[in-house]
Amino acid sequence: MASTPISCDSGELVALMRSGDMEALDRITRCFGDRLIGVGRRYCRSEEEAQDAVQDAMVSAGEHLRDFRGDGPVEGWMVRMVANACHRMRRGRKNDPALHDTEVVLPDFRRSPEDALEFGQMSEILGQVLDELPARDRVIVLLAEAEDWTGPEIADKLGMTSGAVRTRLSRARTRVRAAMQERVETGETLGASGGS
């Protein structure tokens, strides 16, 4: 049983969406599903919420297929919908709409158990450090580092000037590096757990 390869061609996908063809949703899921789950993990509080956010985004996409203007990539449109779904979930718990999940899950699966443990601990520390940033700085860092947004894109999204974004991003990066270094030096990594 040979399966037909799925085309992730942007032009084909947009044509399907504009015609209201629900096959577009299947293609979106198969082409971008892993990326969307990754975005959900970054912005939501838990794995379950990440999956819910992707599901919400797919339902919303299904309802608005014909509304896609095509002024950016389909993947970017879906990423924004997942991030927005996470934001709505966060706002349901707290009044700060700028809160983001700070648990960083990086895709490197071939490690020794010791490396995996240390990596997990470093990710946890990074999450704690990010959580200590002011909400707006945390958003800027996550958009720049996790989503590869440019300064002007972040400025437009947050209603700031590009210069203000650059300044805040530079200060936030410095603060994150210093806090990470301090925690590593005080033993909040593998060695602190009584490793060897």
C-alpha positions in Angstrom: 0.0 0.0 0.0 1.9 3.0 -1.2 0.7 6.3 0.2 0.6 9.3 -2.0 3.0 12.0 -0.9 1.4 15.2 0.4 2.1 18.4 -1.4 3.0 21.3 0.9 3.2 23.7 -2.0 2.0 27.1 -0.8 0.2 27.9 -4.0 -1.8 24.7 -4.1 -2.6 25.0 -0.4 -3.9 28.6 -0.8 -6.0 27.6 -3.8 -7.6 24.8 -1.8 -8.2 27.2 1.1 -9.8 29.8 -1.1 -12.1 27.3 -2.7 -13.2 26.1 0.8 -11.8 22.6 0.2 -11.5 20.9 3.5 -8.6 18.8 2.1 -6.6 22.0 3.0 -7.0 21.1 6.7 -5.6 17.6 6.1 -2.6 19.1 4.3 -2.0 21.8 7.0 -2.1 19.1 9.6 0.3 16.8 7.8 2.6 19.6 6.6 2.8 21.7 9.7 1.5 19.6 12.5 4.8 19.0 14.3 5.7 22.7 14.1 2.2 23.7 15.4 2.5 21.3 18.4 6.0 22.8 19.1 4.5 26.3 19.1 1.7 25.1 21.5 4.3 23.7 23.8 6.2 27.0 23.9 3.1 29.2 24.5 0.7 27.0 26.5 1.1 25.8 30.1 1.0 22.1 29.4 1.1 19.4 26.8 -2.6 19.0 27.0 -3.2 22.7 26.5 -0.8 22.7 23.6 -2.8 20.0 21.9 -6.0 21.8 22.7 -4.6 25.0 21.2 -3.6 23.2 17.9 -7.1 21.7 17.8 -8.7 25.1 18.4 -6.6 26.6 15.6 -7.6 23.8 13.2 -11.3 24.4 14.0 -10.8 28.1 13.5 -8.9 27.5 10.2 -11.7 25.3 9.0 -14.2 28.0 9.7 -12.1 30.7 8.0 -10.4 28.9 5.1 -11.8 31.4 2.6 -10.7 34.3 4.7 -7.0 33.6 4.3 -5.7 36.7 2.4 -2.5 35.1 1.3 -0.3 38.0 2.5 2.0 35.6 4.3 2.7 31.9 4.5 -0.1 29.5 5.6 2.2 28.1 8.2 2.7 31.6 9.8 -1.1 32.1 9.8 -1.5 28.8 11.7 1.3 29.5 14.1 -0.4 32.8 15.0 -3.7 31.0 15.6 -2.0 28.4 17.9 -0.2 31.2 19.9 -3.4 33.1 20.1 -5.3 30.1 21.4 -2.7 29.6 24.1 -3.0 33.3 25.0 -6.8 32.9 25.4 -6.2 29.9 27.7 -3.7 31.9 29.8 -6.1 34.9 30.0 -8.8 32.5 31.3 -6.6 31.9 34.4 -4.9 35.3 34.9 -5.5 38.8 33.8 -2.1 39.2 32.1 -2.6 38.6 28.4 1.2 38.7 27.8 2.0 35.5 29.8 3.6 32.7 27.9 4.7 29.3 28.7 8.4 29.3 29.5 9.1 25.6 29.3 11.5 25.3 26.5 11.4 22.0 24.6 14.2 21.8 22.1 14.2 19.0 19.5 17.4 17.0 20.2 16.5 13.4 20.9 19.8 11.6 20.6 21.5 12.1 23.9 23.0 9.9 26.6 20.9 9.6 29.7 23.3 11.9 31.6 23.2 14.5 28.8 19.4 14.3 28.6 19.1 14.8 32.4 21.5 17.8 32.3 19.6 19.2 29.2 16.3 18.8 31.0 17.7 20.6 34.1 19.1 23.5 32.0 15.8 23.8 30.2 14.0 24.0 33.5 16.4 26.7 34.7 16.0 28.6 31.5 12.2 28.4 32.0 12.5 29.8 35.5 14.8 32.6 34.3 12.4 33.6 31.5 9.5 33.5 34.0 11.4 36.2 36.0 11.5 38.6 33.1 8.8 41.3 32.9 5.9 40.0 30.8 6.6 42.2 27.8 10.4 41.3 27.7 9.5 37.6 28.0 7.2 37.9 25.0 9.9 39.8 23.0 12.5 37.1 23.8 10.2 34.2 22.9 9.1 35.8 19.6 12.8 36.6 18.7 14.4 33.4 19.9 11.7 30.7 19.6 9.8 32.0 16.6 12.6 33.8 14.7 10.6 37.0 14.3 12.4 40.1 13.2 12.6 43.3 15.3 10.1 45.1 13.0 7.7 42.2 13.1 7.8 42.2 16.9 7.5 46.0 17.0 4.4 45.8 14.8 2.8 43.0 16.8 3.4 44.7 20.2 2.8 48.3 19.0 6.4 49.4 19.8 9.2 51.0 17.8 11.9 48.8 16.4 14.4 50.7 18.5 12.5 49.9 21.7 12.3 46.3 20.7 16.1 46.1 20.1 16.9 47.8 23.4 14.5 45.6 25.4 15.7 42.4 23.6 19.3 43.2 24.2 18.8 43.9 27.9 16.6 40.8 28.3 19.2 38.6 26.6 21.9 40.0 28.9 19.8 39.4 31.9 19.0 35.8 30.9 22.7 35.0 30.2 23.7 36.5 33.6 21.0 34.6 35.5 21.8 31.3 33.7 25.5 31.8 34.4 24.9 32.5 38.1 22.6 29.4 38.5 25.1 27.2 36.7 27.9 28.5 38.9 25.9 27.9 42.1 25.3 24.3 41.0 21.7 24.3 39.9 22.5 21.8 37.1 23.3 18.1 37.1 25.9 18.4 39.9 23.3 19.8 42.3 21.3 16.7 42.1 24.1 14.6 43.6 25.1 13.3 40.1 28.4 11.5 40.7 
